[in-house]
């Protein structure tokens, strides 16, 4: 059962398991440093579909189907699917998941969606409300560019602080505790807005949210950055990554030795021309649901704080002079459960 | 604790209470049959803001603040806020709720959002994951028209099957069981797509989802329409309302005597020029969080099935030739709890 730890953190007493996971990515991501980790790399980023939006739906569908098949699971066993994406009215999720016939909670957390869905799915399983929850999200470079910035055909220039939307999808299936990776705790984020208005500097807009959620988690649990092998932010990129470390340093939390960012892991930022790094819902989702969960499963990582960060603006809100509010949700993943702790301490 | 009843329905054993609620609407809604029931009627639908989107954010902010103040509650006591809306990237929620400093689960369920947030909030409270959950959504005629159809200045004609997006917001605060209205059970819907492509006939697109969720609930619980005082769909309007009754009739469930629709309750459809009735997230939210919850609180209604229905398409998906998938989530509201049943039966 979920129990409060401090004001904002929920300790998941049963430690739900991520029983299966999969990541599907595009060509460019498949040429990056994590190439060996992904389940499917699509050489043709149209996925054989007629539009970029349909291609993105296809990514999400393929990620779910692969996660189910890897785990020997069927869609009919799933109690809920928790899904969302960046496109207007979350159409990647709707059309990608339409045929699965699983009760759907549609989410909107921008690039924080993978963590949001894992928070909710894990709470549901820990509380007994669900047996199996499918958590999934996606993004596509081409659908995101034309919706949020310019049509690709326009060939716009990108400033050095801009990030590159990942073409990819990640899916994790949460189920009652049985094996690593386990979900030990979650901290749901609050909107933070420091007045950033530059849409080409999303990392800076999201960093305060990541810092706030991390600080909250450390205070709630009485732990410090040194208690974790890895503190993994979603897609702050180069600018935001530096900023979150600085913001936390001011609060006397030094995460610099443990911190990494999915947007910096998925691409070789010197070689692949992605400016400040990767971004998009699919960035943190595909890195988590391959590289990171693999390492936790094999006990190469034992205690990971995963924080996907989202920028909650829209082109319309920016045109109307609004700043960019950020949000970050935290999931504490581990190779051991609370039950394991007792066993280890008992011996 | 939530326990499964049948395959898809969750019985909420503790029967969480809706401890406070409020509805804020625009001028036209304030001239309709439910005028006396709303907490705030805004004569100026700009809400004193410079854009329609900011006006909609303001509706949502006002609804939350009114619900909190009516219940003698403060934002700092709230554990989660579950919110979403129709606008791209859900900006009404983000900017409306930005200053509240409550952990946010952003939702996208189109016009099903009020039921989606109530489902999640009630599960969270019933499972002990949360003490207080704020559930809120909104829509605004002017922001919706220009995003989904045409700018108002264009003066487009509307066919008889078209519905009128409600300018309004409804907010409900769910907390541990203490008084009516109680949430007894929830059924989370699955995407249903019958191939409808006419954006001016949303009722027809959403009716199959409402029928599917209702049928699922009746089968899971072994109840029939006659066990309820009111079966209230979200915003099917005239066309969809007739259709859902026909679809269920084919399955041998006659809801016609108990069925009503928020889109038909909020306007006088003969006098107010709204064609097939009201629609939008704010339609079911504002009708539920005034008229309906008031009646349950005063035991004028005792057993209500509330089903908000959503059409999960976007203008882009329609332009690309996709049909309109629908979804409907069900919340069983009651003036009595399971505990009351035992007491009554015991005497």
Interface residues (C-beta under 8 A of the other chain):
Chain A: X1 X2 X3 X8 X10 X50 X51 X53 X54 X80 X84 X86 X87 X88 X89 X90 X91 X94 X95 X97 X98 X101 X102 X103 X104 X105 X106 X107 X108 X109 X110 X116 X119 X120 X123 X124 X126 X127 X128 X129 X147 X187 X188 X189 X190 X191 X193 X310 X312 X313 X314 X315 X316 X317 X320 X322 X325 X327
Chain B: X1 X2 X3 X8 X10 X50 X51 X53 X54 X80 X84 X86 X87 X88 X89 X90 X91 X94 X95 X97 X98 X101 X102 X103 X104 X105 X106 X107 X108 X109 X110 X116 X119 X120 X123 X124 X126 X127 X128 X129 X187 X188 X189 X190 X191 X193 X310 X312 X313 X314 X315 X316 X317 X320 X322 X325 X327
